[in-house]
Amino acid sequence: MTENNQTQPADVQTLSYEQAREELVAVVARLEAGGVSLEESLALWERGEALADRCEAWLEGAKARLAAARDKAEGQ
C-alpha cells in the first residue's frame, strides 16, 4: 500500500478532470486484472471512489458554468 501512494498524488482535489479520469481508468484496470492483495484492492477501491467523486465534481462544475453562460446569453 505504501508503494502505491508514492506513485500517485496524495490529494485527489489537486487533479484536473483529465488526470483524475486517466488515473481512475488505471485503477479500474488493476482491479479488473486481479492478482492484488485484499488490502491493496481496498486501497485501490477507495482511491477509485475518490477519483470518481473528483470527476463528478468537475462535471457538475462545468454544467453549472454552462447554465450560467446560457442564462447570461438569454438575458442580454
Buried (B, 14 or more C-beta within 10 A) or exposed (E): EEEBEEEBEEEBEEBEBEBBBEBBEBBBEBBEEEEBEEEBBEBBEEBBEBBBEBBEBBEEEEEEEEEEEEEEEEEE
